Amino acid sequence: MNYDLAGKIAVISGGTSGIGLATAKKMLEDGAEVFIVGRNVARGRRALDTLAKFSVKVRYIQADVSTVQGCKQVAETIKKGPTKTDILVNSAGIYCEKRLEEITEEDYYGIMDTNVKGTLFLCQSLIPFISEGGTVINIASDAGLEGNYGCPVYCASKGAVVALTRALALDFAPKIRVNCICPGDVATPMVEAQLKTGQYTLQEMALPYPMERIGRPEEIAHVICSVASPLNSYMTGSIIAVDGGLTTK
């Protein structure tokens, strides 16, 4: 694929695994320079080793975007060089499957700090460095569009990302485009952790999907890169479901 990203500079939070890592790979293959952001140094190094096979134009920023200081740390790295960016992908996220009666305040802050605060404050920190014509892509979920069983705080966090995307798209048009991708279940480490609980099998997870399977990280990454492409210069404020038909039922 040619996404016309050659020479672009991208920052991807949650870029050390799952959808973020798959997106970094595709952007590097298309000629972009990529900064992957993650809090786990060992995972960051493994991701660098993986991505270096596709391009040398990749760097790892160790930062915890669930904190304001972590978001500022990412911006400070960009400020020192290359001094600007063209693409921000907010892919960092965590999942918690607990019913309302089980949720603790610690659970609430853990989910909201990463999924909502991290997205908001990384935008705040990096948008001053995004070039005119640049783009922000937030990753929400089908759960933020229609809700889901047994994970009310996760659903609330992803619904907030959807609303935040629409608000920022209005605030920063026409200089910067802001869009949101809403995947269904995808074969990432986060989903693997869900399956290890033994509450359900992969086959049971796939049952509600018209496509009769869950997604692959590279399928979501393709949509992210397509939305990031300058060829989509008229797209902003869009909320795009990539969920195997789940939310059309």
Secondary structure, DSSP 4 states (H G I P E B T S, - for coil): ---S-TT-EEEEETTTSHHHHHHHHHHHHTT-EEEEEES-HHHHHHHHHHHTTT-S-EEEEE--TTSHHHHHHHHHHHHHTT--EEEEEE---------GGG--HHHHHHHHIIIIIHHHHHHHHHGGGEEEEEEEEEE--THHHH--TT-HHHHHHHHHHHHHHHHHHHHHTTTSEEEEEEE--BSSHHHHHHHHT-SS-HHHHHTT-TTSS-B-HHHHHHHHHHHHSGGGTT--S-EEEESTTGGG-
